[in-house]
């Protein structure tokens, strides 16, 4: 994807890119993937479609870039010093990120990805891979400290830890904006003791 | 939903209903929810649309009925006598059911449910609730046998056990027909020891 390479020579370009990505997220939240047009995004960001297309050559690359930017915003990597603390932060972050506007975005993308392979691939790369690697880091640190036995099958850890959260908040009848972040985090706290035991702790 | 009530006075009606539901699943698999028309389903089942509408008054109630019939087909409830045996069967069934045609169906419905509340509700009732109750049964039996300590927070069990499977097979870039049931069941077996430990066993 050469069109996704940054061409950010000037601060004005970076600010304009950011405005376009924010506009993309806003239009996605309002209209869904199917209803999003590059014209609507350009209008919302106050630029011409020609300007948009100089930076992103298609609706798909634009949406993927917006999702990637959002995912980067959401993935923090605190090191609390304990497995329990790290996992609590991770589960709470993930649950909270699947409510509100980012929750609506994820639902729209998961829905579209069901019949759009390129988007499914981007979803895996921008949303799932960072969560997976964060889980693996947290578990590896705990094993290095001797808090838990080493895990041989690290490839399953992302699904084990983040899977219940994603399944609960993405495949349920409840709309993401009906769940407030506090409720989502309280749900994550209920999951925590089970996940700790699964990893050989607690 | 009064139109969903069975009116199966004669065996011929039951056979025709079954044919319509099978036709619905086939058209869903080919065209997705957005592309499905009641006319296409009626034509495939060899009946008039008037006949279809006498039984199901809308596309939505038809698809929901088809999904419910499929879910009933898939949910078996073996009692192997051990928590490990019961969970292995449950995880393997669930993983296998998310490959092939039923996997395509689930993806299509999850995708559509992202912006269709009635369908999201039906998905929860027909697909998620039976899995959830099966998990709860299996865990309750194990606790009753004294194999594991009693679980206070049973409301989380469905997400804990089935969530990783659903997340792995429904929110991934891999198309359901690229995964054969054997591969899916082997993946389920990798998850099993973690889930057993989470429940206080093994």
Interface residues (C-beta under 8 A of the other chain):
Chain A: X32 X107 X108 X110 X111 X112 X113 X114 X115 X117 X120 X121 X123 X124 X128 X153 X155 X156 X159 X160 X162 X163 X164 X165 X166 X167 X168 X170 X171 X172 X173 X175 X187 X190 X191 X194 X195 X197 X198 X199 X200
Chain B: X32 X107 X108 X110 X111 X112 X113 X114 X115 X117 X120 X121 X123 X124 X128 X153 X155 X156 X159 X160 X162 X163 X164 X165 X166 X167 X168 X170 X171 X172 X173 X175 X187 X190 X191 X194 X195 X197 X198 X199 X200
